[in-house]
Amino acid sequence: MSNVPPRHAPLVQFPVIDDCLQVGGIPLSRLAQRIGRTPFYAYDRRKITERIALLRRHLPAEIHLHYAMKANPMPAVVQHMASLVDGLDVASLAEMKVALDTPMSPGLISFAGPGKRDEELSCAIAAGIVLNMESEHEMERIAGLGNLLGICPKVAVRVNPDFELKSSSMKMGGGAKQFGVDAERVPAMLARIGKLGLDFEGFHIFSGSQNLKVTAIQEAHEKTLQLGMELAEHAPGPVRLLNIGGGFGVPYFPGDQALDLVPVGDNLGRLMGEVNRRLPEARVVIELGRYLVAEAGIYVCRVLERKESRGQIFLITDGGLHHHLAASGNFGQVIRKNFPVAVGNRLKGHERETVSVVGPLCTPLDLLADRMEMARAEDGDLIVVFQSGAYGLTASPTAFLSHPEPAEALV
Ligand SMILES: *Cc1c(COP(=O)(O)O)cnc(C)c1O
């Protein structure tokens, strides 16, 4: 065991010129001038494109990639994404409307979520979107609404598997869950789908999020594909869709290592032989949110004041937890850890010091960096929080303390 404290994985996605971060090919200080105010989120279009190309290189060619929009529903991001992926997954009426504004074919858009309102179901049915049904009750409601509209709804069954995604920081399958239909109840539901005459597409099996462990992902893929093939024997028609979830993680905290896609892709390649044989009509889909956008995005705020208190230095900024809840450590973290944070317009700087970066809110929870080493910053400097392209703005309580909302730009 070494005594060297764990460090953040190296951040190589954005070049640095003259000690200033470049985002979308623009120096950060120039981008701040262009946007005209701080704080802001900036997403680098080329980084998103490269991330999808990386996945395509490592995953078997027959795997379809979907974007789970809740990770970042900014319309410009979704438009860009729609030209790169094979489908979109939405989780609300508002996301559905953004997805329907893209060139993506509605049959390649799916809608999941445990509590769908009639208005949302009707819109999806009319649009020809695939409804991932989360319960028997929802199935009956969908059939009823389909009759009212005179349209045959496209449906898939979201299955709550009888296993969990190990090492996942957010478990969304296995045990008792509000998501999906317990695997053992799915055969009876499939028989009912046949009776109701719904347009059966297939299965959606999503077991968890933010996983950095190759063996856990491999095991989940194997079990998920196996479960899909078993359930297919009870299906009212050929399985045309087998969505096996995603959950690929990104390194946020000291000690986290980027996910190695090579063994993940090799394992899937090995498993696909049997799937192609048993489910020849099935599109096998991996749906990813975070992995596609997190590393392409930064959150930027400005230092309003350098303050010293009993030997500690605080950089008080115009941004904070109301814009970026995850970086404050209050979005699903058990123990608070720092996101990678730096002074974006002077990355190395001349002098280094240990500081805490805080926001303007009257709560000690408003902390973006807790005693981190960075370049010595002055009033007006730009603080950057990396790995912020997913679950940033829309996962934050922007109304808390009624400060202005941040800007957003895709560059
Ligand atoms: C949230 C969610 C995703 C995306 O998860 P990431 O960890 O962001 O990749 C995918 N599918 C479903 C059903 C989800 O609820």
The ligand as a Tripos MOL2 file, in Angstrom:
@<TRIPOS>MOLECULE
LIG
   15    15     1     0     0
SMALL
NO_CHARGES

@<TRIPOS>ATOM
      1 C1        -31.2910    7.4340  -16.3460 C.3       1 LIG1
      2 C2        -31.4950    6.3550  -17.3120 C.ar      1 LIG1
      3 C3        -30.5240    6.0720  -18.2650 C.ar      1 LIG1
      4 C4        -29.2210    6.7970  -18.3470 C.3       1 LIG1
      5 O1        -28.3390    6.4300  -17.3610 O.3       1 LIG1
      6 P1        -26.8350    6.9660  -17.4360 P.3       1 LIG1
      7 O2        -26.2180    6.4820  -16.1990 O.co2     1 LIG1
      8 O3        -26.9010    8.4460  -17.5300 O.co2     1 LIG1
      9 O4        -26.2220    6.3680  -18.6430 O.co2     1 LIG1
     10 C5        -30.7830    5.0740  -19.1660 C.ar      1 LIG1
     11 N1        -31.9330    4.3900  -19.1310 N.ar      1 LIG1
     12 C6        -32.8980    4.6340  -18.2240 C.ar      1 LIG1
     13 C7        -34.1350    3.8430  -18.2280 C.3       1 LIG1
     14 C8        -32.7120    5.6150  -17.2890 C.ar      1 LIG1
     15 O5        -33.6630    5.8470  -16.3780 O.3       1 LIG1
@<TRIPOS>BOND
     1     1     2 1
     2     2     3 ar
     3     2    14 ar
     4     3     4 1
     5     3    10 ar
     6     4     5 1
     7     5     6 1
     8     6     7 2
     9     6     8 1
    10     6     9 1
    11    10    11 ar
    12    11    12 ar
    13    12    13 1
    14    12    14 ar
    15    14    15 1
@<TRIPOS>SUBSTRUCTURE
     1 LIG1         1 GROUP 0 **** ****
